[in-house]
Amino acid sequence: MNDKSFIGLGHNPNPNVPDIPEGFGYALYEDPEARHFFEGLNDIEKTGVIRFIQSNNATGDEARDKINSVVTFLRNNTLSFMK
């Protein structure tokens, strides 16, 4: 991945986008179509996706399920899950 989609904790060179959660980064790595779509998003859209993934997860299972769902939407070139 390039600097536009940095994965890590506190080392993102783009101050306009939060770090990608590790589980989401791994899921994007495993799904090139979803990764390509995500990389093409603007900073506001990327931030929205990351914030959506990070929001309201009571358990690790909920977070994993949300990541899997988001990756499916990204693979289909849509952000409709955020509406």
N, C-alpha and C positions, 0 to 999 in steps of 0.2 A: 504494500500500500504506500501511497505517497503522503506528503505532509498535510494534504487536505483531509485526510481521514486517519489522523494519528490515533493510535491505541496506546493508552498508558495512563499513568496517574500523575497529573501535574506537569507534564512535559510537552503539551501541545504547542507547537510553534505558531499556530493560528489562534490569537487571543479572542477571536470572534466566535469560536466554536468550542464547546466543552469537550473534554476527552471522551473518547468512545468507551463505553463500558466493556470490560474484557470479554464477557460472554457474547456481546453483540459483535465485537470485532472478530471473534473466532467464527461466528455464524456467517459474517460477511466474507471472511477468508474462504469458507467452505462453499459459498454460493457466488460464483463470479458474476452472474447476471444481476443479482441484487446489489453486489458491491459496485458494479459499474454504474447502476442507476443512482445509488447513494453518492458516489463520488461526483456525479454530475449535478447534484443539488447545490443550491446557493447556501450561504452560511446560515441564513434564517431558517431554511428548510431543514438543514442538518441539525441545527440546535433543537428545532421542534421534534424531530424524530428521537433524538437522544433524551430530551426531557420527557417525552411520552413513555419511553422505555423505563426511565428511572422513577416515574410517578406511581404512587399508590400500590406498591408491591408489598403485601404482607408476608409473603414467603418466597423462598428461592424458586419454588415450582411456578409461582405466578410470574416471576420475572422471566424465567426460561420460556414459559408459554407465550408471554408477550413478545419476546425476542423472536420466537419461531413465527408468530403471526406477522410481525412487522417485516421479517425477511421475505415471507410469501408475498406480501403486498409490494415490496420493493422489486421482487423478481418480476412482478406483473406491471412494473412501471407506474405505480400509483401511490399517492399519499392519502387516499381516502379514509384510512384508519384514523387520521388526525382531525377529521371534521366532526 
